[in-house]
Amino acid sequence: MTVVLATVCEDGVVMGSDSQITDKGRGMTYPAQKLHPLGSDAAWGGSGARSVLTDVQRSFNENSAAILEAPDIGRAMQNQVLPILRHHYETFIPDVPGEEGSGTPSAYVMAAGWRDGEPWIIEITPSGMIGHYADIGFHAIGSGAAMAQQAGSLLSHFRIGKRSVDVGCAAVLRVLKSLDLTSASVGKPFSLCRITKDGAHHLTDEEIDKVGEVVARWEKAEQAAIAKIFD
């Protein structure tokens, strides 16, 4: 199971992902990096066929400046992703003996950033459609997306969109930790990226551990508050 998610904050955007890849055809899971830089000012993640996402990563690395400087970032992303999808659809062999149900060449791609004082979250679907989600404030892709949306909704009363990216990092990590508890195929290590007007910063393992300590204090404070309310 895969989950890549993004949330809008007052001063930026936070993206996060798990690292577990499920290979249905071989009946196995393994760790892989799902959150990647898009130039120095944005980040992207993907869900689906690894062959497609590998090509997308190469294309985004080579064309990040053109994408981020384009008047319409969604169209610029679409122009890079569509030829890759078409190529894999055209060369895919669906009926391989002994490999029934091994997967498809479809993939979702989501990127996020901050430009001209505004956030953006854009998704390219397997059919090539462009989705914009900055106005909604939260989006997720992957087989764990539905659960991530539910977890995000349970945190909506904290009004993450009105708080800093520091709070956003903690909220995203809480969602990922919740999915880790409820799904065996979502797991560590987690990746986090905070994006502000100063650019994108991919958190190190040590920085993520520190965010985890903040999450622990947050959860402890909630427990104390509940105890006082119902005492």
C-alpha positions in Angstrom: 0.0 0.0 0.0 1.2 3.5 -0.8 0.2 6.8 0.6 1.6 10.2 -0.4 -0.2 13.3 1.1 0.0 17.0 1.1 -1.5 19.7 3.4 -1.6 23.4 3.1 -0.4 25.6 6.0 -0.5 29.3 6.6 3.1 29.8 5.3 3.7 26.8 3.1 2.9 23.2 2.2 3.9 20.0 3.8 4.2 16.7 1.9 4.7 13.2 3.4 4.8 9.6 2.4 5.4 6.1 3.7 8.1 3.9 2.1 6.4 0.5 1.6 6.0 -0.8 -2.0 3.6 -3.8 -2.6 4.4 -6.1 -5.5 1.2 -8.1 -5.9 2.5 -10.3 -8.7 5.4 -11.5 -6.5 3.5 -11.3 -3.2 6.1 -9.1 -1.5 6.7 -5.7 -0.1 9.9 -3.7 0.1 10.9 -0.1 1.1 11.4 2.6 -1.5 11.7 6.4 -1.6 8.3 7.9 -2.7 8.9 11.6 -2.0 11.3 13.4 -4.4 12.6 16.9 -5.0 11.1 18.9 -7.9 13.8 21.5 -8.3 14.7 23.4 -5.1 11.2 24.9 -4.6 8.8 22.0 -4.8 8.4 18.2 -4.2 6.5 15.4 -5.8 5.4 11.8 -5.1 3.8 9.0 -7.0 1.7 5.9 -6.6 1.5 3.0 -9.0 3.8 1.3 -11.5 7.4 1.8 -10.5 8.5 1.7 -14.1 6.3 4.7 -14.9 7.4 6.6 -11.8 11.1 6.0 -12.5 10.6 7.6 -15.9 8.7 10.4 -14.3 11.5 11.0 -11.9 14.0 11.2 -14.7 11.8 13.6 -16.6 11.1 15.8 -13.6 14.8 16.0 -12.7 15.7 17.1 -16.2 12.8 19.6 -16.6 12.1 20.9 -13.1 13.0 24.5 -14.0 10.7 24.5 -17.0 7.8 23.0 -14.9 8.1 25.5 -12.0 8.6 28.5 -14.2 5.7 27.7 -16.5 2.6 29.9 -16.3 0.5 26.8 -15.7 2.3 24.3 -13.6 -0.4 21.6 -14.0 -0.1 21.8 -17.8 3.6 21.7 -17.6 3.5 18.5 -15.4 0.9 17.0 -17.8 3.2 17.6 -20.8 5.9 15.6 -19.1 3.8 12.8 -17.7 1.4 12.1 -20.6 4.0 10.8 -23.1 5.4 8.5 -20.4 1.9 7.0 -19.6 1.1 6.6 -23.3 4.4 4.7 -23.9 3.8 2.3 -21.0 0.2 1.7 -22.0 1.2 0.9 -25.5 4.0 -1.5 -24.6 2.2 -3.2 -21.7 1.5 -6.9 -22.1 -1.5 -7.7 -19.9 -1.7 -11.5 -20.3 1.6 -13.0 -19.1 1.3 -16.7 -18.1 1.8 -17.1 -14.4 1.7 -13.4 -13.8 -2.1 -12.9 -13.5 -3.1 -9.9 -11.4 0.5 -8.6 -11.4 -0.5 -5.0 -11.9 -1.0 -2.3 -14.5 1.1 0.4 -16.0 -1.0 3.2 -14.4 0.3 5.7 -11.9 -0.7 8.8 -10.0 1.6 11.7 -9.7 1.2 14.6 -7.2 3.4 17.6 -6.7 3.2 20.6 -4.3 4.9 23.9 -3.9 4.6 27.6 -3.0 4.7 30.4 -5.6 3.9 34.1 -5.5 2.6 33.8 -1.9 0.2 31.0 -2.7 0.3 27.2 -2.3 -0.3 24.7 -5.0 -1.1 21.0 -5.0 -1.5 19.3 -8.3 -2.3 15.7 -9.3 -1.9 14.0 -12.6 -4.2 10.9 -12.8 -3.5 7.7 -14.9 -5.8 9.1 -17.6 -3.8 12.3 -17.8 -6.3 14.6 -16.1 -5.1 17.5 -14.0 -6.5 18.0 -10.4 -5.9 21.1 -8.3 -6.3 20.7 -4.5 -4.7 23.7 -2.9 -8.1 25.3 -2.3 -9.3 22.1 -0.5 -6.1 22.2 1.6 -5.4 18.5 1.8 -4.9 15.7 -0.7 -3.6 12.2 -0.8 -2.9 9.5 -3.5 -2.2 5.8 -3.3 -4.1 2.8 -2.1 -4.0 4.3 1.4 -5.4 7.7 0.2 -9.0 7.0 1.5 -7.7 6.3 5.0 -5.4 9.3 4.9 -8.3 11.5 3.9 -10.3 10.2 6.9 -7.3 10.7 9.3 -6.9 14.2 7.9 -10.5 15.0 8.5 -10.2 13.9 12.1 -7.5 16.6 12.5 -9.4 19.3 10.6 -10.6 21.0 13.8 -7.0 22.0 14.5 -7.2 24.3 11.4 -3.8 23.3 10.0 -4.3 25.8 7.1 -4.1 28.6 9.6 -0.9 27.3 11.3 2.7 27.1 10.4 4.5 24.4 8.5 5.9 23.2 11.9 2.4 22.3 12.9 1.8 20.9 9.4 4.8 18.5 9.7 3.4 17.2 13.0 -0.1 16.8 11.5 1.2 14.9 8.5 3.4 12.6 10.7 0.3 11.9 12.9 -1.6 10.8 9.8 1.2 8.6 8.6 1.6 7.1 12.1 -2.1 6.4 12.2 -2.0 4.6 8.9 1.0 2.6 10.1 -1.1 1.3 13.0 -4.1 0.4 10.9 -2.5 -1.1 7.8 0.3 -3.6 7.6 1.4 -2.4 4.2 1.9 1.2 5.3 5.2 1.6 7.1 8.3 3.4 8.1 10.6 5.0 7.3 8.4 8.1 6.7 9.4 11.0 4.5 8.5 14.7 5.1 9.1 17.8 3.1 8.3 21.3 4.2 7.9 23.9 1.4 7.8 27.7 2.0 8.8 30.9 0.2 12.4 30.0 0.9 12.2 26.7 -0.9 11.7 23.0 -0.2 13.4 21.2 2.7 13.3 17.4 2.9 13.6 16.5 6.6 16.4 14.2 7.7 15.7 11.1 9.8 16.9 13.0 12.8 14.6 15.9 12.1 11.7 13.5 11.6 12.5 12.0 15.0 12.2 15.4 16.5 8.8 16.0 14.9 7.9 12.6 16.3 8.7 13.9 19.8 6.4 16.9 19.1 3.6 14.5 18.1 4.1 12.5 21.3 3.7 15.7 23.4 0.7 16.8 21.3 -1.0 13.4 21.9 -0.2 13.6 25.6 -1.6 17.1 25.9 -4.9 15.9 24.3 -5.1 13.0 26.8 -4.6 15.5 29.6 -7.3 17.8 28.2 -9.8 15.0 27.8 -9.1 13.9 31.4 -9.9 17.4 32.7 -13.0 17.8 30.6 -14.5 14.5 31.8 -13.2 14.4 35.3 
